[in-house]
């Protein structure tokens, strides 16, 4: 079948994507029924928002060849509506194309549209602009929250309806909310409202379900009448006991593990999570031997591009890699775990014949010598499109109408500090990491929960710049109302600092428009020095005569401290080698690519030369080796270059 998406005209006149079918819960026989026949799904999670569109087909084919008959995916609200009423569903955000591609390959779809998804994604998929109401109670019957949810679902769910299995599409079940039993609100009216909302847009035939931890306490607030209750649990535990919890909410019907964990998530500063292949295979076989339905979370993790990673509490942000120790690596590579799972599935259903798409080739492009371009302070007029905002006290990102990235806060020392004087955030109000300088000299770093005070020196009237980085909003638990920036006052000694000038920084736009240029040459800082936040650039040429170029590659950052990477104006994500998990398990047999460096599975198909920008907050070296590509078209002033940026 063609892998091209059906045209809009066809959708308008046919109203369906194929022959309609039926999919339902058979309570009497404890199973699903598809077109009247007993059906059991063996699914795997894949997040289209963590994989470039150019690779969707490759990943889905590998999942199909592993023996899966379905895939499960989230729809992150904030990924498609970054500002109220402005929707984006094209390119890497074209979820309809993803759904059609899955159908064409032969995979059914389990859809998880939220509105809250968790997923180790910024704010659990909820858009940051909801925080414009400071006291909003997210995931509840709060009228402002409900109004926003209704508008979003009123846009999304009608788009999804043609893709329901009953309408000829691949979607067999749709989840309402996500793990609500783990949230403090326990608002049954909220869940009832969502049930009516989903039914009003999707109809009465679609199977709606909930997912909660495999414990009666979770199901108490997570399950509700008219939504089929499922559970999630990982390998190594008592499978029978876990399903007994589901039976507490659903005495009859199919057994379902909606999230069977093939690995686990990572955090900056912690070792890479690894779950043994043998343990995953053993538990999976137990689940399938019971006739249960299962979704493997994750089957492929992918990458937290840009600023999209989430965080857990106490504040622990997730890294750029979302490898998850999954059967398919972050790069989409086949692993030992992939083949072990395939062998287990083969014991329970016939798997497709034919070759498995191979691991994609990689290429080392060599060392890239970097040059310093501009500091953030030097480039303020370029970076702050909206101009300065003045106030007696610092304002948060949301108050400055900025969701992600960085904001520069500027004030002056009110008194002489001839001896070191504490500059402090007594209420732990730096969310999340701040680079402090006095009169253009780096003074130190303030960091949420870690460093709430540093000593500074300077004369009365000295300029104090505080560049604050949003490291990702909390995605799970009661603290998802996660405001960013300077969320409380700073003090100098015993005195509150007043008189702030604040600059929202539109760095992504400045980079994509090629506005950052090189200044006069300066010597690199000493290896141990704390340098000012600055942009660095370099270039390399893709060699001729090598088949299938350009190929994917890896960024290795020895002795660089922390930053952000852009290539071709595409924000690849954060790097932080000293915190890892990159670098902590460099000798691990599998996944070496992301233990010792960052992998970016993004191709560049447009030019032979690639020029890169780096914004380096506190780095000490000038080299970068093995750089990645992006598929984005070149939009720089010089049309023969690609652009990137490091923070």
C-alpha positions as CSV (number, residue, x, y, z in Angstrom):
1,X,0.0,0.0,0.0
2,X,1.1,3.5,-0.6
3,X,2.7,5.3,2.4
4,X,1.4,8.6,1.3
5,X,-1.2,10.3,3.4
6,X,-4.7,10.5,1.9
7,X,-5.6,13.9,0.5
8,X,-7.9,16.3,2.2
9,X,-10.4,16.0,-0.6
10,X,-10.6,12.2,-0.1
11,X,-11.2,12.7,3.6
12,X,-14.0,15.2,3.0
13,X,-15.9,13.0,0.6
14,X,-15.2,9.5,2.1
15,X,-15.3,10.3,5.8
16,X,-13.3,7.1,6.4
17,X,-9.8,5.7,5.9
18,X,-10.9,2.3,4.9
19,X,-13.5,-0.3,5.4
20,X,-15.2,0.3,8.8
21,X,-14.9,-2.4,11.5
22,X,-15.9,-3.0,15.1
23,X,-13.8,-3.1,18.2
24,X,-15.3,-3.7,21.6
25,X,-14.9,-5.2,25.1
26,X,-16.3,-8.6,25.6
27,X,-17.0,-8.7,29.4
28,X,-18.5,-12.2,29.3
29,X,-15.4,-13.8,27.7
30,X,-12.8,-11.5,29.3
31,X,-11.4,-10.3,26.0
32,X,-11.4,-7.7,23.3
33,X,-13.3,-8.4,20.0
34,X,-12.1,-7.0,16.7
35,X,-14.6,-7.5,13.9
36,X,-16.4,-10.0,16.0
37,X,-13.3,-12.2,16.6
38,X,-11.4,-12.6,19.9
39,X,-8.4,-10.2,19.8
40,X,-5.4,-9.6,21.9
41,X,-3.0,-6.7,21.3
42,X,0.8,-6.8,21.8
43,X,1.7,-3.2,21.5
44,X,4.8,-0.9,21.9
45,X,5.0,2.7,22.9
46,X,6.5,5.2,20.4
47,X,6.3,9.0,20.8
48,X,6.2,10.7,17.4
49,X,7.2,13.9,19.1
50,X,10.6,12.4,20.1
51,X,11.5,11.0,16.7
52,X,12.0,13.1,13.5
53,X,9.3,12.4,10.9
54,X,11.9,11.1,8.4
55,X,12.4,8.1,10.7
56,X,8.8,7.3,11.6
57,X,8.6,4.7,8.9
58,X,11.8,3.0,9.9
59,X,10.9,2.7,13.6
60,X,7.3,1.5,12.9
61,X,8.5,-1.1,10.5
62,X,11.0,-2.4,13.1
63,X,8.1,-2.6,15.6
64,X,5.9,-4.5,13.1
65,X,8.7,-6.9,12.3
66,X,9.2,-7.6,16.1
67,X,5.7,-9.1,16.1
68,X,3.7,-6.2,17.5
69,X,0.3,-5.7,16.1
70,X,-0.3,-2.2,17.7
71,X,1.5,0.9,18.8
72,X,0.7,3.3,21.6
73,X,1.4,7.0,21.4
74,X,0.7,10.2,23.4
75,X,-0.4,13.5,22.0
76,X,1.3,16.2,24.0
77,X,-1.1,19.2,24.2
78,X,1.8,21.7,24.6
79,X,3.6,20.4,21.5
80,X,0.7,21.4,19.3
81,X,-0.6,24.5,21.0
82,X,2.3,26.5,22.4
83,X,0.2,29.6,22.7
84,X,-3.6,29.8,23.1
85,X,-5.4,29.1,19.9
86,X,-2.3,28.7,17.7
87,X,-2.1,25.1,16.5
88,X,0.6,23.3,14.7
89,X,0.1,19.9,13.0
90,X,2.6,19.9,10.2
91,X,6.1,18.4,9.7
92,X,7.3,16.6,12.8
93,X,4.0,17.5,14.5
94,X,1.8,15.9,11.8
95,X,0.1,13.3,14.0
96,X,-2.4,12.5,11.3
97,X,0.4,11.4,9.0
98,X,1.8,9.3,11.8
99,X,-1.5,7.5,12.3
100,X,-1.9,6.9,8.6
101,X,1.6,5.6,8.3
102,X,1.0,3.1,11.2
103,X,-2.2,1.9,9.4
104,X,-0.4,1.4,6.1
105,X,2.3,-0.6,7.8
106,X,-0.3,-2.8,9.4
107,X,-0.3,-1.5,13.0
108,X,-3.3,-0.6,15.1
109,X,-3.0,2.4,17.4
110,X,-3.8,2.9,21.1
111,X,-4.2,6.7,21.5
112,X,-3.4,8.6,24.6
113,X,-4.4,12.2,24.0
114,X,-4.4,13.4,27.6
115,X,-5.1,16.2,28.3
116,X,-2.4,15.3,30.8
117,X,0.1,12.6,29.6
118,X,3.1,12.7,32.0
119,X,5.6,11.0,29.7
120,X,8.7,12.7,31.1
121,X,7.5,15.6,29.0
122,X,7.5,19.3,30.0
123,X,4.6,19.8,32.5
124,X,3.2,16.4,31.6
125,X,2.1,17.8,28.2
126,X,0.0,20.6,29.7
127,X,0.8,24.0,28.1
128,X,2.7,26.5,30.3
129,X,0.3,29.3,29.4
130,X,-2.3,27.7,31.7
131,X,-0.2,29.2,34.5
132,X,-1.3,32.7,33.5
133,X,-3.8,32.0,36.2
134,X,-1.4,31.7,39.1
135,X,-3.7,29.7,41.4
136,X,-5.1,27.4,38.7
137,X,-5.7,23.8,39.9
138,X,-4.6,21.7,37.0
139,X,-6.2,18.3,36.3
140,X,-9.4,19.3,38.1
141,X,-12.8,20.9,37.6
142,X,-11.2,24.4,37.9
143,X,-13.4,26.4,35.4
144,X,-10.4,28.0,33.7
145,X,-8.7,24.7,33.3
146,X,-11.9,23.1,32.0
147,X,-12.4,25.9,29.5
148,X,-8.9,25.4,28.0
149,X,-9.3,21.6,27.9
150,X,-12.7,21.9,26.2
151,X,-11.2,24.1,23.5
152,X,-8.2,21.9,22.9
153,X,-10.1,18.7,22.8
154,X,-12.7,20.5,20.5
155,X,-9.8,21.0,18.1
156,X,-8.0,17.6,18.5
157,X,-10.7,14.9,18.9
158,X,-12.6,15.8,15.7
159,X,-9.3,15.4,13.9
160,X,-8.9,11.9,15.4
161,X,-12.4,10.7,14.8
162,X,-11.8,9.6,11.1
163,X,-8.9,7.5,12.4
164,X,-11.0,5.4,14.7
165,X,-11.2,1.7,13.8
166,X,-15.0,2.0,13.5
167,X,-14.4,4.6,10.8
168,X,-11.8,2.6,8.9
169,X,-8.8,4.0,10.8
170,X,-6.2,2.3,13.0
171,X,-7.2,3.6,16.5
172,X,-8.8,0.8,18.6
173,X,-8.8,2.4,22.0
174,X,-8.4,5.9,23.4
175,X,-7.2,6.7,26.9
176,X,-8.8,9.4,29.0
177,X,-6.3,11.4,31.2
178,X,-3.4,9.4,32.5
179,X,-2.6,7.8,35.9
180,X,-5.1,10.1,37.6
181,X,-5.1,7.9,40.7
182,X,-1.6,9.2,41.4
183,X,-2.7,12.8,41.5
184,X,-3.8,14.6,44.7
185,X,-7.0,16.1,43.4
186,X,-9.1,12.9,43.1
187,X,-11.8,14.9,41.3
188,X,-14.5,12.6,40.0
189,X,-16.4,15.4,38.4
190,X,-13.4,16.2,36.3
191,X,-13.1,12.6,35.1
192,X,-16.9,12.5,34.4
193,X,-16.5,15.8,32.4
194,X,-13.7,14.3,30.3
195,X,-15.8,11.1,29.7
196,X,-18.7,13.2,28.3
197,X,-16.3,15.4,26.4
198,X,-14.6,12.4,24.7
199,X,-17.9,10.8,23.9
200,X,-19.3,13.9,22.4
201,X,-16.5,14.1,19.9
202,X,-15.7,10.5,19.3
203,X,-19.1,8.8,19.7
204,X,-20.3,5.9,21.8
205,X,-18.6,3.0,20.0
206,X,-15.0,3.7,20.7
207,X,-13.4,1.9,23.7
208,X,-12.3,4.5,26.2
209,X,-9.9,3.5,29.0
210,X,-7.9,4.6,32.0
211,X,-4.4,3.6,33.2
212,X,-3.2,3.5,36.7
213,X,-0.6,1.8,38.9
214,X,-1.3,-1.8,39.7
215,X,-2.6,-1.1,43.2
216,X,-6.1,-0.7,44.6
217,X,-5.1,2.7,46.1
218,X,-4.3,4.1,42.6
219,X,-7.5,2.7,41.0
220,X,-9.6,4.3,43.7
221,X,-9.3,7.8,42.2
222,X,-8.1,6.7,38.7
223,X,-11.0,4.5,37.6
224,X,-14.5,5.6,36.9
225,X,-17.7,4.2,35.4
226,X,-17.9,4.0,31.6
227,X,-14.0,4.0,31.2
228,X,-12.4,0.6,31.1
229,X,-9.7,0.4,33.8
230,X,-6.2,-0.9,33.0
231,X,-3.0,-1.1,35.0
232,X,0.7,-0.6,34.5
233,X,3.6,-2.5,36.0
234,X,7.1,-3.5,35.1
235,X,9.1,-6.7,35.0
236,X,10.3,-8.7,38.0
237,X,7.1,-8.5,40.1
238,X,4.1,-10.7,40.7
239,X,2.1,-10.6,37.5
240,X,-0.9,-12.3,39.0
241,X,-1.1,-9.9,41.9
242,X,-0.8,-6.9,39.6
243,X,-3.7,-8.1,37.5
244,X,-5.7,-8.8,40.7
245,X,-5.6,-5.1,41.3
246,X,-7.2,-4.5,37.8
247,X,-9.8,-7.1,38.7
248,X,-10.7,-5.0,41.7
249,X,-11.9,-2.3,39.3
250,X,-12.9,-4.6,36.4
251,X,-14.1,-8.0,37.6
252,X,-14.7,-9.0,34.0
253,X,-13.1,-8.0,30.7
254,X,-9.6,-8.4,29.2
255,X,-6.5,-8.2,31.3
256,X,-4.4,-5.2,30.2
257,X,-1.0,-3.9,31.2
258,X,-0.9,-0.5,29.4
259,X,2.7,0.2,30.4
260,X,5.0,-2.8,30.8
261,X,8.4,-1.1,31.4
262,X,11.2,-2.4,29.2
263,X,13.6,0.1,30.9
264,X,13.3,3.3,32.8
265,X,13.8,7.0,32.6
266,X,17.0,8.9,33.4
267,X,17.9,12.2,35.2
268,X,20.8,14.5,35.0
269,X,23.4,13.4,37.5
270,X,22.2,9.8,37.8
271,X,23.5,6.7,36.1
272,X,21.7,5.5,33.0
273,X,18.8,3.2,33.9
274,X,19.2,-0.4,32.7
275,X,16.7,-3.2,33.0
276,X,18.0,-6.7,32.2
277,X,16.8,-8.3,29.0
278,X,16.3,-11.6,30.7
279,X,14.0,-10.1,33.3
280,X,11.9,-8.3,30.6
281,X,11.6,-11.4,28.5
282,X,10.6,-13.6,31.5
283,X,7.8,-11.2,32.7
284,X,6.6,-10.6,29.2
285,X,6.2,-14.3,28.7
286,X,4.2,-14.6,31.9
287,X,1.9,-11.8,30.9
288,X,1.3,-13.3,27.4
289,X,0.8,-16.8,28.9
290,X,-2.1,-15.4,30.9
291,X,-3.8,-14.3,27.7
292,X,-3.4,-10.6,28.7
293,X,-3.0,-7.6,26.4
294,X,0.2,-5.7,26.9
295,X,1.9,-2.5,25.8
296,X,5.7,-2.3,26.0
297,X,6.7,1.1,27.4
298,X,8.9,2.1,25.7
299,X,9.6,0.1,22.6
300,X,11.7,3.0,21.4
301,X,12.3,6.1,23.5
302,X,13.9,8.7,21.2
303,X,15.2,12.2,22.0
304,X,13.9,15.2,24.1
305,X,14.7,17.7,21.4
306,X,14.8,21.4,22.3
307,X,13.4,22.2,25.8
308,X,10.8,19.5,25.9
309,X,12.2,17.3,28.7
310,X,10.3,17.2,32.0
311,X,11.4,16.8,35.6
312,X,10.5,14.9,38.7
313,X,10.4,16.0,42.4
314,X,12.5,16.9,44.3
315,X,13.5,18.8,41.2
316,X,15.3,16.4,38.9
317,X,15.2,17.2,35.2
318,X,15.5,14.5,32.6
319,X,18.3,14.6,30.0
320,X,18.2,15.1,26.3
321,X,18.3,11.3,25.7
322,X,15.1,9.4,26.2
323,X,16.8,6.1,25.3
324,X,14.9,4.3,28.1
325,X,17.0,1.2,27.7
326,X,14.3,0.2,25.2
327,X,14.4,-2.6,22.6
328,X,15.1,0.0,19.9
329,X,17.8,2.4,21.0
330,X,17.5,6.2,20.9
331,X,19.1,6.0,17.5
332,X,16.6,3.3,16.4
333,X,19.3,0.6,16.5
334,X,18.4,-3.0,17.0
335,X,19.5,-4.4,20.4
336,X,19.8,-7.7,22.1
337,X,16.5,-6.8,24.0
338,X,14.7,-6.3,20.7
339,X,15.5,-9.9,19.5
340,X,14.8,-11.4,22.9
341,X,11.3,-9.8,22.9
342,X,10.7,-10.9,19.4
343,X,11.5,-14.5,20.4
344,X,9.0,-14.3,23.2
345,X,6.3,-12.8,21.0
346,X,6.9,-15.6,18.5
347,X,5.9,-18.1,21.1
348,X,2.4,-16.5,21.3
349,X,1.6,-15.3,17.8
350,X,2.8,-15.6,14.2
351,X,5.2,-12.8,13.5
352,X,5.8,-11.3,10.0
353,X,8.2,-13.0,7.7
354,X,11.0,-11.1,5.8
355,X,14.0,-9.0,6.7
356,X,14.1,-6.6,9.6
357,X,15.2,-3.1,8.6
358,X,18.8,-2.8,9.6
359,X,20.4,-0.4,12.1
360,X,21.0,2.9,10.3
361,X,24.7,3.6,9.4
362,X,26.6,6.3,11.3
363,X,29.6,8.4,10.2
364,X,32.3,10.3,12.2
365,X,32.8,13.7,10.7
366,X,35.8,14.6,12.7
367,X,36.8,17.5,15.0
368,X,35.1,20.8,14.6
369,X,37.2,23.8,15.8
370,X,35.0,26.4,17.5
371,X,35.3,30.2,17.5
372,X,33.7,32.5,20.1
373,X,31.1,34.7,18.5
374,X,29.2,36.9,21.0
375,X,28.3,36.8,24.7
376,X,24.7,36.9,25.6
377,X,25.1,40.4,27.0
378,X,26.8,41.6,23.8
379,X,23.9,40.2,21.8
380,X,21.0,41.4,23.9
381,X,19.5,43.7,21.3
382,X,19.5,40.8,18.8
383,X,18.2,38.3,21.2
384,X,15.5,40.3,23.0
385,X,13.0,41.0,20.2
386,X,10.4,42.3,22.7
387,X,12.8,44.7,24.4
388,X,13.4,45.2,28.1
389,X,10.7,45.0,30.9
390,X,11.3,47.0,34.0
391,X,9.9,46.3,37.5
392,X,10.6,46.7,41.1
393,X,10.7,42.9,41.6
394,X,11.7,40.1,39.2
395,X,8.9,38.6,37.1
396,X,8.5,34.9,36.2
397,X,8.8,33.5,32.6
398,X,5.0,33.4,32.3
399,X,4.6,37.0,33.4
400,X,7.1,37.9,30.7
401,X,5.1,35.8,28.2
402,X,7.9,33.3,27.7
403,X,7.5,29.5,28.1
404,X,11.0,28.0,27.5
405,X,14.6,28.8,27.3
406,X,16.4,31.7,29.0
407,X,15.6,35.1,30.5
408,X,18.3,37.7,31.5
409,X,17.6,39.5,34.7
410,X,19.6,42.7,35.3
411,X,20.0,44.9,38.4
412,X,22.7,46.9,40.2
413,X,24.5,46.5,43.4
414,X,22.9,48.9,45.9
415,X,26.0,49.1,48.1
416,X,29.8,48.6,47.9
417,X,30.7,44.9,48.3
418,X,34.5,45.2,48.8
419,X,34.4,41.9,50.7
420,X,32.5,38.8,49.5
421,X,28.8,39.4,50.2
422,X,26.1,36.7,49.8
423,X,23.8,37.0,46.9
424,X,21.0,34.6,47.9
425,X,17.7,33.2,46.9
426,X,16.4,32.6,50.5
427,X,13.1,31.0,49.3
428,X,14.8,28.7,46.7
429,X,13.3,30.9,44.0
430,X,15.8,30.3,41.2
431,X,13.9,28.0,38.7
432,X,16.1,26.4,37.6
433,X,19.7,27.5,37.1
434,X,21.2,31.0,37.0
435,X,24.5,32.2,35.7
436,X,25.6,35.3,37.6
437,X,28.1,38.0,36.5
438,X,29.1,41.4,38.0
439,X,30.3,44.0,35.6
440,X,31.0,41.4,32.9
441,X,32.9,39.0,35.2
442,X,31.5,35.6,36.0
443,X,30.6,35.3,39.7
444,X,29.0,31.9,40.0
445,X,25.9,29.7,39.6
446,X,22.7,29.6,41.5
447,X,20.7,26.4,41.2
448,X,17.4,25.2,42.4
449,X,17.7,23.0,45.5
450,X,21.4,22.9,45.2
451,X,23.0,26.3,45.4
452,X,20.8,29.1,46.8
453,X,23.7,31.5,47.7
454,X,27.0,32.7,46.2
455,X,29.4,35.4,47.3
456,X,29.9,38.5,45.0
457,X,32.1,41.5,45.1
458,X,31.7,44.9,43.4
459,X,31.2,48.6,43.8
460,X,27.9,50.3,44.4
461,X,26.1,50.6,41.0
462,X,27.9,47.6,39.5
463,X,25.8,45.8,36.9
464,X,24.5,42.4,38.0
465,X,23.4,40.0,35.2
466,X,21.6,36.8,36.0
467,X,20.8,34.5,33.1
468,X,18.1,32.1,34.2
469,X,17.6,28.8,32.5
470,X,14.3,26.8,32.5
471,X,15.6,23.2,32.8
472,X,12.2,21.6,32.2
473,X,8.9,21.7,34.1
474,X,7.8,19.0,36.6
475,X,5.7,16.4,34.8
476,X,4.4,14.2,37.6
477,X,2.7,14.7,40.9
478,X,1.2,17.7,42.7
479,X,4.0,20.2,41.7
480,X,3.3,20.4,38.0
481,X,2.3,24.1,38.5
482,X,6.0,24.7,38.0
483,X,6.8,28.4,37.5
484,X,10.1,29.4,35.9
485,X,12.6,32.3,36.3
486,X,13.2,34.2,39.5
487,X,10.0,33.2,41.2
488,X,10.9,35.0,44.5
489,X,13.1,37.9,45.4
490,X,16.9,37.8,45.7
491,X,18.8,39.3,48.6
492,X,22.2,40.9,48.8
493,X,23.3,40.3,52.4
494,X,20.1,41.2,54.4
495,X,18.7,43.5,51.8
496,X,16.2,42.6,49.0
497,X,17.4,43.5,45.5
498,X,15.1,46.0,43.8
499,X,14.9,47.7,40.4
500,X,15.1,44.9,37.8
501,X,15.3,45.1,34.0
502,X,14.3,41.8,32.4
503,X,15.0,40.6,28.9
504,X,13.1,37.7,27.3
505,X,15.5,36.0,25.0
506,X,14.3,34.7,21.6
507,X,17.4,32.7,20.9
508,X,15.8,30.2,18.6
509,X,14.5,32.9,16.4
510,X,17.8,34.7,16.3
511,X,19.7,31.6,15.4
512,X,17.2,30.5,12.7
513,X,17.4,34.0,11.2
514,X,21.2,34.0,11.2
515,X,21.5,37.2,13.3
516,X,24.4,36.1,15.5
517,X,27.8,37.1,14.1
518,X,31.5,36.9,15.0
519,X,33.1,39.6,17.0
520,X,36.8,40.4,17.3
521,X,38.9,37.4,18.2
522,X,39.5,36.6,21.8
523,X,41.7,34.1,23.5
524,X,40.0,31.1,25.0
525,X,39.6,31.1,28.8
526,X,41.8,29.1,31.1
527,X,40.6,25.5,31.5
528,X,39.4,26.1,35.1
529,X,37.9,29.5,34.5
530,X,34.2,30.2,34.6
531,X,33.4,31.9,31.4
532,X,30.5,34.2,30.5
533,X,27.5,32.7,28.6
534,X,28.5,33.0,25.0
535,X,27.9,31.8,21.4
536,X,30.5,29.6,19.6
537,X,30.5,28.6,16.0
538,X,32.3,26.1,13.7
539,X,31.8,24.4,10.4
540,X,32.6,21.2,8.6
541,X,32.1,19.7,5.2
542,X,30.4,16.4,4.3
543,X,33.0,14.4,2.4
544,X,32.3,13.2,-1.2
545,X,32.4,9.6,-2.4
546,X,30.8,8.0,0.6
547,X,27.5,6.3,-0.1
548,X,24.3,7.2,1.6
549,X,25.5,10.5,3.1
550,X,24.6,12.5,5.0
551,X,24.5,9.9,7.8
552,X,23.7,10.3,11.5
553,X,26.4,10.9,14.0
554,X,27.1,11.7,17.6
555,X,28.2,14.8,19.4
556,X,31.0,14.3,21.9
557,X,31.7,17.1,24.3
558,X,34.9,16.4,26.3
559,X,35.4,19.0,29.0
560,X,32.6,21.2,27.8
561,X,30.4,22.0,30.8
562,X,26.8,22.8,29.8
563,X,24.8,24.2,27.0
564,X,22.3,23.9,24.2
565,X,22.8,22.8,20.6
566,X,21.2,24.1,17.4
567,X,21.9,22.9,13.9
568,X,20.2,24.5,10.9
569,X,18.1,26.5,13.3
570,X,16.8,23.2,14.8
571,X,17.1,23.0,18.5
572,X,18.6,19.6,19.2
573,X,18.7,19.8,22.9
574,X,20.8,20.2,26.0
575,X,24.3,18.9,26.8
576,X,25.8,18.5,30.3
577,X,28.6,15.9,30.3
578,X,29.6,16.4,33.9
579,X,26.1,15.5,35.1
580,X,25.5,12.7,32.6
581,X,24.2,10.1,32.3
582,X,26.4,10.7,29.3
583,X,30.0,9.8,30.3
584,X,29.0,7.7,33.4
585,X,28.8,4.3,31.6
586,X,31.2,4.8,28.8
587,X,32.2,1.2,28.8
588,X,28.7,-0.3,28.9
589,X,28.4,-3.0,26.2
590,X,25.3,-1.6,24.7
591,X,24.4,2.0,23.9
592,X,27.9,3.4,24.0
593,X,26.8,6.2,21.8
594,X,24.8,7.9,24.4
595,X,26.7,7.0,27.5
596,X,29.8,8.9,26.4
597,X,28.2,11.4,24.1
598,X,24.9,12.8,22.8
599,X,23.3,11.2,19.8
600,X,21.0,13.2,17.6
601,X,19.1,11.1,15.0
602,X,18.4,13.9,12.6
603,X,19.5,14.1,9.0
604,X,20.4,17.1,6.9
605,X,19.5,16.7,3.2
606,X,19.9,20.3,1.9
607,X,23.6,21.4,1.6
608,X,27.1,20.0,1.7
609,X,28.5,22.4,4.3
610,X,27.2,22.9,7.8
611,X,27.9,25.9,10.0
612,X,27.2,25.7,13.7
613,X,26.5,28.2,16.5
614,X,27.1,27.4,20.1
615,X,26.0,29.3,23.2
616,X,28.3,28.2,25.9
617,X,27.3,29.1,29.4
618,X,30.4,28.1,31.3
619,X,32.6,26.0,29.0
620,X,36.4,25.8,28.8
621,X,37.3,24.1,25.5
622,X,37.2,25.1,21.9
623,X,36.7,21.7,20.1
624,X,33.7,19.7,19.3
625,X,33.8,16.4,17.5
626,X,31.3,14.3,15.6
627,X,28.4,16.7,14.9
628,X,24.9,15.7,13.9
629,X,22.6,16.9,11.1
630,X,19.1,18.2,10.8
631,X,16.6,17.7,8.1
632,X,15.3,21.3,8.5
633,X,15.7,23.5,5.4
634,X,18.4,26.1,5.6
635,X,17.0,29.5,6.5
636,X,20.2,31.4,7.3
637,X,21.4,34.5,5.5
638,X,24.1,32.5,3.8
639,X,22.2,29.8,2.0
640,X,25.1,27.4,1.9
641,X,25.4,27.0,5.6
642,X,23.5,25.1,8.4
643,X,23.1,26.7,11.8
644,X,23.3,25.5,15.4
645,X,23.5,26.8,18.9
646,X,24.9,25.6,22.2
647,X,23.8,26.9,25.6
